[in-house]
Amino acid sequence: MTSEVDLSTEQRTGPAGARVPARVPASRPRPGAAPRPGAAPDPGAAPDPRAAAARARRARLPDVLVGAVAALVGLALFSWRVGAPSPSRDEAVTVAVAGRGAGAIWRLVQDVDLVHAPFYFLVHVLFGSSVTVEQARWPSVLAAAATAPLLHGLARRLALPAVGPGTARAAGVAAAALWLVTPVVSRYAQEARPYALAALVATACTYLLVRAGASARRGWWVAYALGLPLLGALNTLALGVLLAHAGWLLASAPAVRRRGAAAAGAGLALAAPLLLAQSTQSGQVAFLLPPSPQQLPEHVRFALGSGAAVVAAAAAVAAALLRARARRLLLVGLLWGAAPVPLLWLLSQVHPLWTTRYLVAAVPGTCLLLASAVTLALPRARSPRRAVPVALPRRAVPAVLALALVAAVGVPGLRAQAHFRDARAGHLEDLRGAAEHLAAEARPGDGLLFVPDGEYRYRVLTQVYPDAVAGLRDLALARPAEPSATLVGVPVPVERLAAALAGVERVWVVGGPGPLVAVTAQDRETVRLLRRGYRLVQQRDLHDYGVKLYESTTPSAGA
């Protein structure tokens, strides 16, 4: 007999005693050696890291493409007619302040507008002293465009543990698309104020938190902690996103909770000095009043752009609460995109802070909340015979839900999108129209007054459109804005108003539309002097602006 050892030698005995070559066992390739072309993979070999990296890149490619398309669409949409709407007074203040030197900006924010200091410096660094309204809006345009791909990645990662890659990607696409088509996003994507930047940083912080929870790298936690003070610097109330972060951490593993709490605590500690400094200027929001109950639904309708979109969004949220599989996506959306609205309303009953622009940083959370409806759990097919025909439509359901949801919000909102880009009414204040009227109708030597004056900031018109008032005399201005380190300048004392009006035959008064509104003692004295020695001969009412011409009733215009 021939042993097994004998059969492994060079030759063995074949049929009829013939000698045939022995089989040579296949040799394993040397470690690191390239496999032979056409060779089958060795199941016992170690995984090739380069092949794994290539597969990972191929898997990420669709999401990279979606993010790039979302950013480009956002850039095109948000830059459309970016310079068309007349600036609001807040935007005009941005242009006026950012056009000053860095030292002048720093002196200003020691006493007022510290909350907007980062944005003022950013616009100043980008555009210098000759900044225009359109240029000052571009940081918001870019921030809003960059938020879209971040939302896609965030929604996909929040949904992925509960659903398949296809459904998670559909949820991400829905969140990004909802951000692009929601009318209030376009409104503040073209605002020369930091609200779109705050929404971007809030989204980035949430993305960093989710990435950190799924990674062993400490760098994600460090980036998250450093993002929080930046968020607080841009908008204090945007830190309300921490409520969603806390909810996500509570739903995570204990180790992730501990690291997240430490990172959030470190970030808030870094933000504390600036937040304390900002709190000393809380008088800037003293004009706000406690909101009425009807302002809650009014805000929701304004944000979504139409009543039809509100109904569609309510249906989507109800369906998500009942059937959404991606519960973490739903949780973060509820705590970030829904809860801050009633919470700010309740807080404002005690300390009034209610205004729509302070809730812009919550809109990304609203998009996540609505996108969770894409992950609805569907009933299983009862009959095995129908398994094949039902499988294909079921795979298409998330994409169909995403498309329907985006259309239900976007299509009714087209009218609001066009309105927000209207030259006169887009930003609710026709400051440009008031300047154009003065430029066309005023004569050199005419007087100029602002009623109400002071914190109502109508005088900012002279800083943004100086050519329109070049030949006019600002009768109630004692010191200009920049030398006095104020937003609109220092008015003359009340007792000097009569002397300032002496001998002036024509006086232009800029303020709100309709009758003159006297708020301060100086305003009341101005109105008294005008009624005693002048008569109204011309009035032009614009959006939130009124331009009135008064002529002296005596040749000497004596007071």
C-alpha positions as CSV (number, residue, x, y, z in Angstrom):
1,M,0.0,0.0,0.0
2,T,1.1,3.5,-0.6
3,S,0.9,5.8,2.4
4,E,-0.5,9.3,2.4
5,V,3.0,10.5,2.8
6,D,4.1,8.6,-0.3
7,L,1.4,10.4,-2.4
8,S,2.8,13.8,-1.5
9,T,6.2,13.0,-3.0
10,E,7.3,14.0,-6.5
11,Q,5.8,10.9,-8.3
12,R,3.1,8.4,-7.6
13,T,2.1,5.2,-9.3
14,G,-0.8,5.6,-11.7
15,P,-3.0,2.9,-13.4
16,A,-1.1,0.0,-14.8
17,G,1.9,0.9,-12.7
18,A,2.8,4.0,-14.7
19,R,4.7,6.7,-12.9
20,V,2.9,10.1,-13.0
21,P,4.0,13.4,-11.5
22,A,2.9,14.0,-8.0
23,R,0.5,17.0,-7.2
24,V,2.3,19.9,-5.8
25,P,0.3,21.7,-3.1
26,A,-0.5,25.3,-3.8
27,S,1.8,27.6,-2.0
28,R,0.5,30.6,0.0
29,P,1.7,34.0,-1.3
30,R,4.2,35.8,0.7
31,P,2.8,38.4,3.1
32,G,2.4,41.7,1.2
33,A,2.8,40.0,-2.2
34,A,0.3,41.0,-4.9
35,P,-2.2,38.2,-5.8
36,R,-1.7,36.6,-9.2
37,P,-4.1,37.9,-11.9
38,G,-7.3,35.9,-12.1
39,A,-6.5,34.1,-8.8
40,A,-9.4,33.5,-6.5
41,P,-9.3,35.3,-3.1
42,D,-7.9,33.3,-0.3
43,P,-10.5,33.2,2.5
44,G,-7.7,32.7,5.1
45,A,-5.8,35.7,4.0
46,A,-5.9,38.9,6.1
47,P,-8.2,41.7,4.8
48,D,-6.5,44.1,2.4
49,P,-6.8,47.6,4.0
50,R,-6.4,49.3,0.6
51,A,-9.4,47.3,-0.8
52,A,-11.5,48.1,2.3
53,A,-10.7,51.8,2.0
54,A,-11.6,51.7,-1.7
55,R,-15.0,50.1,-0.9
56,A,-15.6,52.7,1.8
57,R,-14.9,55.5,-0.7
58,R,-17.3,53.9,-3.2
59,A,-20.0,53.6,-0.5
60,R,-19.6,57.3,0.4
61,L,-19.6,58.6,-3.1
62,P,-23.4,58.9,-3.4
63,D,-23.6,60.9,-0.2
64,V,-20.7,63.1,-1.3
65,L,-22.6,63.7,-4.6
66,V,-25.8,64.5,-2.8
67,G,-24.1,66.9,-0.5
68,A,-22.3,68.7,-3.4
69,V,-25.6,69.0,-5.3
70,A,-27.4,70.3,-2.2
71,A,-24.7,73.0,-1.7
72,L,-24.7,74.1,-5.3
73,V,-28.5,74.3,-5.4
74,G,-28.5,76.2,-2.2
75,L,-25.9,78.6,-3.5
76,A,-27.9,79.2,-6.6
77,L,-31.2,79.6,-4.8
78,F,-30.1,81.8,-1.9
79,S,-28.0,84.1,-4.1
80,W,-31.0,84.7,-6.4
81,R,-31.9,88.4,-6.2
82,V,-29.7,88.7,-3.1
83,G,-29.3,92.4,-3.6
84,A,-32.9,93.2,-4.6
85,P,-34.7,93.7,-1.2
86,S,-34.3,97.0,0.5
87,P,-32.3,96.5,3.7
88,S,-34.0,96.5,7.1
89,R,-32.7,98.9,9.8
90,D,-30.8,96.0,11.4
91,E,-29.1,95.2,8.1
92,A,-28.3,98.9,7.6
93,V,-26.6,98.9,11.1
94,T,-24.5,95.9,10.0
95,V,-23.3,97.8,6.9
96,A,-22.7,101.0,8.9
97,V,-20.8,99.4,11.7
98,A,-18.8,96.9,9.6
99,G,-17.6,99.8,7.4
100,R,-15.8,101.4,10.4
101,G,-12.3,100.5,11.4
102,A,-11.6,97.5,13.6
103,G,-10.8,99.8,16.5
104,A,-14.0,101.7,16.1
105,I,-16.0,98.5,16.0
106,W,-14.3,97.3,19.2
107,R,-15.1,100.6,21.0
108,L,-18.7,100.3,20.0
109,V,-19.3,96.7,21.2
110,Q,-18.0,97.6,24.6
111,D,-21.4,99.3,25.3
112,V,-23.8,98.0,22.6
113,D,-24.3,95.1,20.1
114,L,-21.7,92.8,21.6
115,V,-24.0,89.9,20.4
116,H,-23.3,90.9,16.8
117,A,-19.6,91.7,17.2
118,P,-18.3,88.5,15.5
119,F,-20.5,89.2,12.5
120,Y,-19.4,92.8,12.3
121,F,-15.8,91.8,12.3
122,L,-16.3,89.1,9.8
123,V,-18.0,91.4,7.3
124,H,-15.3,94.0,8.0
125,V,-12.5,91.6,7.3
126,L,-14.2,90.3,4.1
127,F,-15.2,93.6,2.5
128,G,-13.5,96.4,4.4
129,S,-14.8,100.0,4.8
130,S,-16.6,100.1,1.5
131,V,-19.0,97.2,2.2
132,T,-22.4,97.3,0.5
133,V,-25.7,95.8,1.6
134,E,-25.4,93.0,-1.0
135,Q,-21.9,92.1,0.1
136,A,-22.9,92.0,3.8
137,R,-25.6,89.4,2.9
138,W,-23.1,87.0,1.3
139,P,-21.9,85.4,4.5
140,S,-25.5,84.4,5.2
141,V,-25.9,83.1,1.6
142,L,-22.8,80.9,2.0
143,A,-23.7,79.7,5.5
144,A,-27.2,78.7,4.4
145,A,-25.8,76.8,1.3
146,A,-23.3,75.0,3.5
147,T,-26.0,73.9,6.0
148,A,-27.8,71.8,3.3
149,P,-25.1,69.1,2.9
150,L,-24.5,69.0,6.7
151,L,-28.2,68.3,7.2
152,H,-28.0,65.5,4.7
153,G,-25.1,63.9,6.5
154,L,-26.6,64.4,9.9
155,A,-30.1,63.0,9.1
156,R,-28.5,60.0,7.3
157,R,-26.3,59.2,10.4
158,L,-29.2,59.6,12.8
159,A,-31.4,57.3,10.8
160,L,-28.9,54.7,9.8
161,P,-28.9,52.6,13.0
162,A,-32.6,52.0,12.6
163,V,-33.1,51.7,8.8
164,G,-31.2,50.5,5.8
165,P,-28.7,52.7,3.9
166,G,-31.2,53.5,1.2
167,T,-33.9,54.8,3.6
168,A,-31.3,56.6,5.6
169,R,-30.0,58.3,2.5
170,A,-33.6,59.3,1.5
171,A,-34.1,60.8,5.0
172,G,-30.9,62.8,4.5
173,V,-32.0,64.0,1.0
174,A,-35.4,65.0,2.5
175,A,-33.8,67.0,5.3
176,A,-31.5,68.9,2.9
177,A,-34.2,69.5,0.4
178,L,-36.6,70.8,3.0
179,W,-34.0,73.2,4.2
180,L,-33.6,74.5,0.6
181,V,-37.4,75.0,-0.1
182,T,-38.6,76.3,3.3
183,P,-39.3,80.0,2.8
184,V,-38.0,81.3,6.1
185,V,-34.6,79.9,5.2
186,S,-34.4,82.0,2.0
187,R,-35.5,85.0,4.0
188,Y,-32.6,84.8,6.5
189,A,-30.2,83.4,4.0
190,Q,-30.3,86.9,2.5
191,E,-30.1,88.8,5.8
192,A,-27.0,90.8,6.7
193,R,-27.2,89.5,10.2
194,P,-25.7,86.3,11.8
195,Y,-28.8,84.2,12.0
196,A,-28.0,81.9,9.0
197,L,-24.4,81.5,10.4
198,A,-25.9,80.5,13.8
199,A,-28.0,77.8,12.0
200,L,-24.9,76.5,10.2
201,V,-22.9,76.3,13.4
202,A,-25.8,74.7,15.3
203,T,-26.0,72.0,12.6
204,A,-22.2,71.5,12.6
205,C,-22.1,71.1,16.3
206,T,-24.9,68.5,16.2
207,Y,-23.1,66.7,13.4
208,L,-19.9,66.7,15.3
209,L,-21.6,65.3,18.4
210,V,-23.1,62.4,16.4
211,R,-19.8,61.7,14.7
212,A,-18.0,61.8,18.0
213,G,-20.4,59.2,19.5
214,A,-19.6,56.8,16.8
215,S,-15.9,57.3,16.7
216,A,-12.9,56.4,18.9
217,R,-11.1,59.6,17.9
218,R,-11.0,62.3,20.5
219,G,-10.8,65.0,17.9
220,W,-14.5,64.9,17.2
221,W,-15.2,65.6,20.9
222,V,-12.7,68.5,20.9
223,A,-14.2,70.0,17.7
224,Y,-17.7,69.7,19.3
225,A,-16.6,71.5,22.5
226,L,-14.9,74.3,20.5
227,G,-18.0,74.8,18.4
228,L,-20.3,75.6,21.3
229,P,-18.7,78.9,22.3
230,L,-18.7,80.0,18.6
231,L,-22.4,79.2,18.5
232,G,-23.0,81.2,21.6
233,A,-21.1,84.1,20.2
234,L,-23.2,84.2,17.1
235,N,-26.6,83.9,18.8
236,T,-27.1,83.1,22.5
237,L,-30.5,81.6,22.0
238,A,-29.1,79.2,19.4
239,L,-27.6,77.3,22.3
240,G,-31.1,75.9,22.8
241,V,-29.9,73.1,20.5
242,L,-28.2,71.7,23.6
243,L,-31.6,70.4,24.5
244,A,-31.5,68.1,21.5
245,H,-27.9,67.1,22.3
246,A,-28.9,66.1,25.8
247,G,-31.8,64.0,24.5
248,W,-29.5,62.2,22.0
249,L,-26.9,61.6,24.7
250,L,-29.5,60.1,27.0
251,A,-30.4,57.7,24.3
252,S,-26.8,56.7,23.8
253,A,-24.4,54.3,25.7
254,P,-23.2,55.3,29.1
255,A,-19.6,55.9,27.8
256,V,-20.9,58.3,25.1
257,R,-23.0,60.1,27.7
258,R,-20.1,60.7,29.9
259,R,-17.9,62.0,27.1
260,G,-20.7,64.1,25.7
261,A,-21.4,65.7,29.0
262,A,-17.7,66.5,29.5
263,A,-17.4,68.0,26.1
264,A,-20.6,70.1,26.4
265,G,-19.5,71.3,29.8
266,A,-16.1,72.3,28.5
267,G,-17.7,74.2,25.6
268,L,-20.1,76.1,27.9
269,A,-17.2,76.9,30.2
270,L,-15.4,78.5,27.3
271,A,-18.5,80.4,26.3
272,A,-19.4,81.6,29.8
273,P,-17.2,84.8,29.8
274,L,-18.8,86.1,26.5
275,L,-22.3,85.1,27.6
276,L,-21.9,87.0,30.8
277,A,-20.6,90.1,29.0
278,Q,-23.5,89.9,26.6
279,S,-26.0,89.7,29.5
280,T,-24.9,93.2,30.6
281,Q,-26.3,94.6,27.4
282,S,-29.8,93.0,27.7
283,G,-31.3,96.5,27.5
284,Q,-31.1,96.1,23.7
285,V,-34.1,93.8,23.7
286,A,-36.1,96.0,26.1
287,F,-38.4,97.0,23.3
288,L,-39.8,93.4,22.9
289,L,-43.1,92.7,24.4
290,P,-44.6,89.4,25.8
291,P,-46.1,87.5,22.8
292,S,-49.8,86.8,22.5
293,P,-51.1,83.2,22.0
294,Q,-51.9,83.9,18.3
295,Q,-48.2,84.6,17.6
296,L,-47.4,80.9,18.0
297,P,-49.4,79.8,15.0
298,E,-48.4,82.9,13.1
299,H,-44.7,82.1,13.5
300,V,-45.3,78.5,12.2
301,R,-47.1,79.8,9.2
302,F,-44.5,82.4,8.5
303,A,-41.7,79.9,8.8
304,L,-43.3,77.3,6.4
305,G,-44.7,80.0,4.1
306,S,-48.3,78.8,3.7
307,G,-51.3,77.2,5.5
308,A,-51.1,74.2,3.1
309,A,-47.5,73.6,4.2
310,V,-48.5,73.8,7.8
311,V,-51.1,71.1,7.3
312,A,-48.7,68.9,5.4
313,A,-46.0,69.3,8.1
314,A,-48.5,68.6,10.9
315,A,-49.5,65.4,9.1
316,A,-45.9,64.3,8.6
317,V,-45.1,64.9,12.3
318,A,-48.1,63.0,13.4
319,A,-47.2,60.1,11.2
320,A,-43.6,60.1,12.4
321,L,-44.7,60.1,16.0
322,L,-46.7,57.0,15.4
323,R,-44.7,55.0,12.8
324,A,-41.2,56.4,12.3
325,R,-38.5,53.8,12.7
326,A,-35.6,56.3,13.1
327,R,-36.5,57.3,16.6
328,R,-33.3,59.1,17.3
329,L,-33.8,61.2,14.2
330,L,-37.3,61.9,15.4
331,L,-36.1,62.7,19.0
332,V,-33.4,65.2,17.8
333,G,-35.9,66.8,15.5
334,L,-38.5,67.2,18.2
335,L,-36.1,68.7,20.7
336,W,-34.3,71.0,18.3
337,G,-37.0,71.9,15.7
338,A,-40.2,71.9,17.7
339,A,-39.7,72.3,21.4
340,P,-37.8,75.7,21.2
341,V,-40.8,77.5,19.8
342,P,-43.2,77.0,22.7
343,L,-40.3,77.2,25.2
344,L,-39.2,80.7,23.9
345,W,-42.9,81.8,23.9
346,L,-43.2,80.8,27.6
347,L,-39.9,82.4,28.6
348,S,-41.0,85.6,26.8
349,Q,-44.0,85.9,29.1
350,V,-41.5,86.6,31.9
351,H,-38.5,88.0,30.0
352,P,-39.6,89.1,26.5
353,L,-37.3,87.6,23.8
354,W,-39.9,86.5,21.2
355,T,-39.0,87.3,17.6
356,T,-38.9,85.0,14.6
357,R,-35.3,85.7,13.8
358,Y,-34.2,84.2,17.2
359,L,-35.7,80.9,16.1
360,V,-33.9,80.6,12.8
361,A,-31.3,78.3,14.4
362,A,-34.1,75.8,15.2
363,V,-35.1,75.5,11.5
364,P,-32.6,72.7,10.7
365,G,-34.1,70.7,13.5
366,T,-37.5,71.2,12.0
367,C,-36.2,69.8,8.7
368,L,-34.9,66.7,10.6
369,L,-38.2,66.3,12.4
370,L,-40.1,66.3,9.1
371,A,-37.5,64.1,7.4
372,S,-38.1,61.4,10.1
373,A,-41.5,60.8,8.4
374,V,-39.5,59.2,5.5
375,T,-38.6,56.3,7.7
376,L,-42.2,55.2,8.4
377,A,-42.6,51.5,9.2
378,L,-44.8,49.8,6.6
379,P,-47.0,46.8,7.2
380,R,-45.5,43.5,6.1
381,A,-47.0,41.7,3.1
382,R,-49.3,39.0,4.4
383,S,-49.1,36.5,1.5
384,P,-45.8,34.9,0.5
385,R,-47.0,34.9,-3.1
386,R,-47.0,38.7,-3.2
387,A,-43.5,39.0,-1.7
388,V,-41.7,39.6,-5.1
389,P,-44.2,42.2,-6.5
390,V,-44.4,44.1,-3.2
391,A,-40.6,44.2,-2.6
392,L,-39.8,46.7,-5.3
393,P,-42.5,49.3,-4.4
394,R,-41.5,49.0,-0.7
395,R,-37.9,49.9,-1.5
396,A,-39.2,53.0,-3.4
397,V,-41.5,54.2,-0.6
398,P,-38.9,56.3,1.3
399,A,-38.0,58.2,-1.9
400,V,-41.6,58.7,-2.7
401,L,-42.3,60.0,0.8
402,A,-39.4,62.3,0.6
403,L,-40.5,63.7,-2.7
404,A,-44.1,64.2,-1.6
405,L,-43.0,65.9,1.7
406,V,-40.6,68.3,-0.1
407,A,-43.3,69.2,-2.7
408,A,-45.9,69.7,0.0
409,V,-43.7,72.3,1.7
410,G,-41.9,73.8,-1.3
411,V,-44.7,74.3,-3.9
412,P,-47.1,76.3,-1.6
413,G,-44.1,78.3,-0.4
414,L,-43.2,79.6,-3.9
415,R,-45.2,82.7,-3.3
416,A,-43.4,83.5,-0.1
417,Q,-40.1,82.9,-1.8
418,A,-40.9,85.5,-4.4
419,H,-42.2,87.9,-1.7
420,F,-39.1,87.7,0.3
421,R,-37.1,88.9,-2.7
422,D,-39.4,91.8,-3.5
423,A,-37.4,95.1,-3.8
424,R,-39.8,97.1,-1.5
425,A,-41.5,94.7,0.8
426,G,-39.1,91.7,0.9
427,H,-37.5,92.6,4.2
428,L,-40.5,94.6,5.4
429,E,-38.7,97.9,5.5
430,D,-38.2,100.2,2.5
431,L,-35.2,102.1,3.7
432,R,-33.9,102.4,0.2
433,G,-37.1,103.9,-1.0
434,A,-37.0,106.5,1.7
435,A,-33.5,107.5,0.7
436,E,-34.5,107.6,-3.0
437,H,-37.4,109.9,-2.1
438,L,-35.2,112.3,-0.2
439,A,-32.6,112.3,-3.0
440,A,-35.3,113.2,-5.5
441,E,-37.3,115.8,-3.5
442,A,-35.1,117.5,-1.0
443,R,-33.3,120.8,-1.6
444,P,-29.8,121.7,-0.4
445,G,-30.1,123.4,3.0
446,D,-33.3,121.6,4.0
447,G,-33.4,120.3,7.6
448,L,-33.7,116.6,8.5
449,L,-35.2,115.1,11.6
450,F,-36.0,111.5,12.7
451,V,-39.1,110.8,14.8
452,P,-39.0,108.6,16.8
453,D,-35.3,109.0,17.3
454,G,-32.7,107.1,19.2
455,E,-33.1,103.3,19.5
456,Y,-35.5,103.2,16.6
457,R,-32.4,103.7,14.4
458,Y,-34.2,105.5,11.5
459,R,-31.1,107.8,11.4
460,V,-29.0,104.9,10.1
461,L,-30.3,105.9,6.7
462,T,-27.6,108.7,6.7
463,Q,-24.8,106.2,7.1
464,V,-25.9,103.7,4.4
465,Y,-27.1,106.2,1.8
466,P,-25.1,109.3,2.5
467,D,-25.4,110.7,-1.0
468,A,-29.2,110.9,-0.6
469,V,-28.9,113.3,2.3
470,A,-25.6,115.0,1.3
471,G,-27.2,118.5,1.1
472,L,-29.4,118.2,4.2
473,R,-28.7,119.3,7.8
474,D,-29.3,116.8,10.5
475,L,-30.8,119.2,13.0
476,A,-31.0,117.0,16.1
477,L,-27.6,115.3,15.8
478,A,-25.0,116.5,18.3
479,R,-22.2,113.9,17.5
480,P,-22.0,111.5,14.6
481,A,-22.2,107.7,15.1
482,E,-18.6,106.6,14.6
483,P,-16.8,109.4,16.7
484,S,-19.3,108.8,19.5
485,A,-18.9,105.0,19.4
486,T,-22.7,104.6,19.0
487,L,-25.0,103.0,16.4
488,V,-26.7,106.2,15.1
489,G,-25.1,109.1,16.9
490,V,-25.9,111.3,19.9
491,P,-28.9,113.6,19.7
492,V,-28.8,117.2,20.8
493,P,-30.3,118.0,24.3
494,V,-34.0,118.7,24.3
495,E,-33.5,122.3,25.3
496,R,-31.5,123.0,22.1
497,L,-34.1,121.7,19.6
498,A,-35.8,125.0,19.3
499,A,-32.5,126.7,18.4
500,A,-31.7,124.0,15.9
501,L,-34.9,124.6,14.1
502,A,-34.6,128.4,14.1
503,G,-34.5,129.8,10.5
504,V,-35.1,126.5,8.8
505,E,-37.9,126.9,6.2
506,R,-38.2,123.2,5.1
507,V,-37.8,120.2,7.3
508,W,-37.9,116.5,6.3
509,V,-39.0,114.1,8.9
510,V,-38.2,110.4,8.6
511,G,-39.9,107.8,10.8
512,G,-42.7,105.3,10.6
513,P,-45.7,105.5,8.2
514,G,-48.7,107.4,9.3
515,P,-48.9,110.1,12.0
516,L,-45.8,111.1,13.9
517,V,-45.1,108.8,16.9
518,A,-43.4,110.4,19.9
519,V,-41.7,107.9,22.2
520,T,-39.2,110.0,24.2
521,A,-39.1,113.5,25.7
522,Q,-37.1,114.6,22.8
523,D,-39.6,113.2,20.3
524,R,-42.4,115.0,22.1
525,E,-40.5,118.3,22.0
526,T,-39.8,117.8,18.3
527,V,-43.5,117.1,17.5
528,R,-44.5,120.2,19.5
529,L,-42.1,122.5,17.7
530,L,-43.2,121.1,14.3
531,R,-46.9,121.6,15.1
532,R,-46.3,125.1,16.4
533,G,-44.2,126.5,13.6
534,Y,-44.7,124.3,10.6
535,R,-47.4,122.7,8.4
536,L,-47.3,119.3,6.7
537,V,-47.2,119.7,2.9
538,Q,-46.1,116.3,1.7
539,Q,-46.2,112.7,3.0
540,R,-44.9,109.5,1.4
541,D,-45.7,106.3,3.2
542,L,-43.5,103.3,2.4
543,H,-43.1,99.8,4.0
544,D,-42.4,100.6,7.7
545,Y,-41.1,104.1,6.6
546,G,-42.7,107.5,6.3
547,V,-41.1,110.6,4.8
548,K,-42.8,113.9,5.6
549,L,-42.1,117.4,4.5
550,Y,-42.9,120.3,6.8
551,E,-42.7,124.0,5.7
552,S,-42.5,126.9,8.0
553,T,-45.7,128.9,8.6
554,T,-43.6,132.1,9.0
555,P,-40.9,133.5,6.7
556,S,-38.4,133.4,9.5
557,A,-39.3,129.9,10.6
558,G,-38.9,131.2,14.1
559,A,-39.7,128.9,16.9
